């Protein structure tokens, strides 16, 4: 089931442009992207050989930016148990295919275990407690990606007479084969611990394969898995399918615990999360709120809330708290007044935050960060960076606060002129470079004090720590040399430490416009790699401007 968000659909215009566009068509044939699972339903307790993992496929010719090598496509995968989800970089299936694949396994606990560490396995199985006067044993099969279809069989002893609880220890080692008590498993391996009729999965770290991951799911009930790529998503269900009665018959799926002495130096920290899903999963919130968060609809508008029992609000606008349910969210649009202070605060429980950018002046549900030309970037210990080519802001400051493990970053803004209803995309990372993106559709708009949308305001541009002024309206011929043009294209296309907006690059080329279709950014790679000359690139830009494609 593949769903395409239906708001603000854009029209794909196919044009034939000079030599560059012949090359462009040769490099890639653009089509509507698609994302899919390889099944509609998954069994987390799949007991046989193989990973049993979900395979996720993205088809997007626009992401095939390097026709001579393997590209990647980034997605977010979430569950009801983990609404913030994990991020995967799917790998292209071959050179120039435009098809990308990756896998995700489903964990019923935090089963990310470092290589060469020991875990304690606890298995409850009352049906195996056959001798009420002595300690019983139970056998379990363990296999990894490296060990292949042939598992090792471990025998675990009952913790006491008539307890029905069995325990044992297992080491994940980087050896050439599996032996008793040691399973041959290296970083990035899925490991399965199975009994007749059921299985439990884990992932060995460090995992260098960014196309595979493990996702937390509800341990005793079915879960809904959502994979999101840009503005499109697909869903599947997963749960207990092999154990009798969904884990019945006195059998409880194995619980895995990393031995405390070996837990130091474990897996990478999780990214900052701006969802209260973990609180909902732990039944720490009111039932109606738990249901709302665990059944998050990214297109259902979120309004202000006033729950007294909420530990914190991940998003606050002008003092009103909003409960965030996932990677993509739609807000009831907040109307701000030109010339009046605005406060937008993001709060999370995480490691210390060192970077946060908010991108705005983006109006389509399919828009990404690359489509924004107006953004504010906070970097701890660095001057605030404000890119505002249209002059929307007259004053911007940012405050960062830390209270224990609770982190808050507040943007204090005064609009200088009106802005149409816009999305906000937020990107943040912590002091260990664990990062997270989150989208807010229809988040805000700015209007004049009379409540009307106008084209500008007389509020002076002042108080900006850093500001890029609006570009001049008069078209001037480009006098750039080839090396200068290549440098400009690098800055615009993301191949330089310095970044410039659409309007800045167009101004450097003597064109008074602000918008370049996002798909055209792919061509900057060809200029950098000398597959296309700067002159061809500029001629195509001017052709699209004359035809109204760039405006």
Phi, psi and omega in degrees: 000112179246125182245140177247121180306135194263357186276141172053048179296138178260159182259128177276120181255124178259124181229159175251118186235118167032197182293324183298321183283337170294315176298320181299316179293326179293321183287323187200138175254109187282137179214169178295125181291158179219152177222141183206154167269162176274000177205160175271345185211139182234146178257112179291340182257026177305117191266356187268185178291165185091168185283329186069011183281156174283134176260126181249132182237130172246131173246114184204103181295334180292336179277354177276072188277342181237092185299343182260002182212175181279126178260177177229160176224126185271135177227165173241133179240126183234164173223171176295326179286334180225077183294340176284328172076188178234158179250134178238149172249098183293143181263140176297138185289346178184172180294124172069027179271330185072013178244130187234140182222153174201176182228154174221133176256160186247122182252141175267004175204183180279077188257055172255103190247132179294146176300145178064029175244164183253138175239151173261127181255127177241124182235125175260122180210093183294334180290339179274354179275074187272339181247105185285352182249003180208167181285131178262174176229162178221144180252139178226145178264135180233131178218159176227174176301323181283328181282340176077207187286339184268109182276167165262152181250123180251142177252123181247143183262150176295143183289345179183171180296124172069022179275330184072011179243129186240141182225153175195171181243146181220138178247135176262106188246153178269055182258180183274348179202167180267140176230177182301123179085351181229121178259132179290103182213131179241169182309130181096355179280139163278138177238133181245131173245117189228152172233167178305115178094008180189165181202157175230142186244150173216169179233132181272136181246160359286142182258109181272353181269100185286357179267359180229151181200178178231136187239134177290134178231164178300129188288330188240358180226168176295155178230161177248125182256129180238127175249126186240130176230108184061239182261003181246156180210164175219155184228155175211162176255159175208157180174193178282122183235343186252321180296139183304127178064028181068048180098012181280204180065023179080005183260131173241133181306145183302140172260135184243131180228124175292128180304134187302321183293338183255005188279345181292142178074032183284212187288168180298151181293151177290154179290159175303136180244139180245028177242148176265022183300323181295323177294321179295318181297327181273009179058040180258005182236163177304145184305320181293325178287320177303313181299319181295317182288322183281348177239045186298131174249115185296343181255003177271115186302135178260128177254176178298150179236163179220039178289124181286335185271000180286130183295328175191162176257122181299329180228133175227130176236118181054039177085356178262129183271144179235134180267118186264137186247354183180194182293318179245135183217147173250131179256152164292117191306128177268126180263119180256151180262132176302133178088354180250145184297143177234138176236128175235118184238132175250133182228140179209158169261113186193184169294166181303132179277136181240351180210137171206128175239141170242128182250135182217194190056045176231130196238352180251148182293339180272355183293146176241184181303322181296342180273352181269134173246009182227113183205160181233126186239124173256125171235125184305127178080004181241158176299145178295135178253126180233119175252113189216068186294339182264357179070038180289329189252141172255339178203137177217130170224160180226136175240135177242133181228148177229127177233093187067237177262011177265123183246136178226136174233124184246130175257122178251117192229144167236123178284139177268336179203173184290153176219132179296160180311126188225150169282165169233131170245130182247135175234131184219149167215158184260188185287357174249014177064022170281122191243161179209139171250152175209142183248142174232105180282144176053038190293313187204167171212158177239134181229159174295165185301336177281357178089012183251153175272119177235174186277347182190188183205158177267008177296127185291150173280105182208158175083003179279131176292323174211135183212138172259117187291158176301148183283150181296152185273347183271128178289130178236141180295144180286132178243019183285144173277168181304311179299322179294320178296318179299319179296320178296316180296320176301316181295321181286323185273359178090020180253023180215149177300333177270139182241138176233158183272174176305310186296325179293315180295318180297321179297320178297337179264008178078026182242128179268088179205168186234346189233129171238132179306137186298330181295336183286342180298335179300331184287344180298330178299323183288330175291316181297323182270006178067019174282337179226138181281154176302324181296317178297319179299311181294320179299321178293321176301312182294324178298314180294327176294317179297328182272359178083005177288322170261130184211000000 
